[in-house]
Amino acid sequence: MNELLRSTLLAALLMLAGTGPALAGKGDDERAVAEFEVTETQALEIAKAQGLAKVREVKARRGVWKFEGADADGVVIEIEINGVTGEVVKVERYGMPAQGN
């Protein structure tokens, strides 16, 4: 199980590494992203510590990194990380765990 989670997270990191600049430029304030002290990779590590297991979308806007995805139980999770301090601004879970996993 640990190896599966590690492989999944590595795949997510590799996917995000290639899309980071494209995601940051989609209508977001690119100057604000450039001023972030916390990189997307660092913010992802913080989000994982809050329970993020599967990344669906990453946004950088209004001073925060916003991660949307699911936790290990399949519950939809949304996490916001302050782009300058790395502080966890918000953690919200929506819905019930996925059935049949």
Phi, psi and omega per residue, in radians:
M1 nan -0.763 3.135
N2 -1.060 -0.723 -3.127
E3 -1.158 -0.672 3.104
L4 -1.104 -0.802 3.122
L5 -1.093 -0.748 3.139
R6 -1.081 -0.757 3.141
S7 -1.134 -0.718 3.129
T8 -1.117 -0.770 3.142
L9 -1.158 -0.669 3.096
L10 -1.106 -0.753 3.100
A11 -1.066 -0.723 3.119
A12 -1.119 -0.735 3.118
L13 -1.097 -0.760 3.130
L14 -1.123 -0.686 3.115
M15 -1.122 -0.780 -3.123
L16 -1.178 -0.607 -3.128
A17 -1.056 -0.631 -3.139
G18 -1.431 -0.311 -3.078
T19 -1.925 -0.067 -3.078
G20 -0.889 -0.972 -3.132
P21 -1.079 -0.626 3.132
A22 -1.193 -0.712 3.128
L23 -1.149 -0.697 -3.106
A24 -1.159 -0.461 -3.075
G25 -1.570 -0.037 -3.080
K26 -1.444 1.328 3.074
G27 1.323 0.013 3.140
D28 -1.561 2.846 3.130
D29 -1.343 1.697 -3.081
E30 -1.079 -0.563 3.106
R31 -1.131 -0.684 3.127
A32 -1.128 -0.732 3.124
V33 -1.083 -0.715 3.134
A34 -1.103 -0.469 -3.123
E35 -1.554 -0.108 3.118
F36 -1.067 2.409 3.026
E37 -1.498 -0.491 -3.093
V38 -1.682 2.136 3.124
T39 -1.311 2.894 3.100
E40 -1.046 -0.703 3.135
T41 -1.121 -0.745 3.106
Q42 -1.123 -0.748 3.133
A43 -1.110 -0.652 3.105
L44 -1.088 -0.732 3.103
E45 -1.067 -0.716 3.104
I46 -1.123 -0.760 -3.141
A47 -1.114 -0.678 3.107
K48 -1.093 -0.648 3.117
A49 -1.153 -0.361 3.106
Q50 -1.591 -0.030 3.064
G51 2.046 -0.045 3.119
L52 -1.176 2.159 -3.137
A53 -2.015 -0.536 -3.123
K54 -2.330 2.161 -3.113
V55 -1.597 2.225 3.065
R56 -1.814 -0.677 -3.090
E57 -2.675 2.530 3.072
V58 -2.220 2.329 3.078
K59 -2.319 2.620 3.038
A60 -2.198 1.926 -3.124
R61 -2.789 2.669 3.095
R62 0.878 0.666 3.055
G63 1.452 0.071 -3.127
V64 -2.284 2.650 2.900
W65 -1.547 2.270 3.128
K66 -2.065 2.117 3.117
F67 -1.934 2.269 3.041
E68 -2.107 2.400 -3.134
G69 3.132 -2.389 -3.117
A70 -2.476 2.692 3.048
D71 -1.551 -3.055 -3.067
A72 -1.107 -0.398 3.122
D73 -1.580 -0.025 -3.129
G74 1.547 0.115 3.106
V75 -1.348 2.336 3.115
V76 -1.099 2.331 -3.110
I77 -2.329 2.493 3.085
E78 -2.244 2.202 -3.095
I79 -2.269 2.347 3.063
E80 -2.058 2.321 -3.123
I81 -2.118 2.242 3.090
N82 -1.051 2.205 -3.068
G83 -1.252 -0.257 3.137
V84 -1.781 -0.786 -3.041
T85 -1.699 -0.373 -3.062
G86 1.433 0.071 3.130
E87 -1.192 2.451 3.056
V88 -1.326 2.038 -3.087
V89 -1.573 -0.660 -3.065
K90 -2.697 2.442 2.981
V91 -2.380 2.053 3.109
E92 -2.284 2.407 3.052
R93 -2.025 2.491 -3.085
Y94 -2.230 2.297 2.997
G95 1.530 -2.927 -3.069
M96 -1.886 2.813 3.069
P97 -1.047 2.622 3.112
A98 -1.147 2.475 3.139
Q99 -1.579 2.514 3.025
G100 1.441 0.167 3.128
N101 -1.555 nan nan
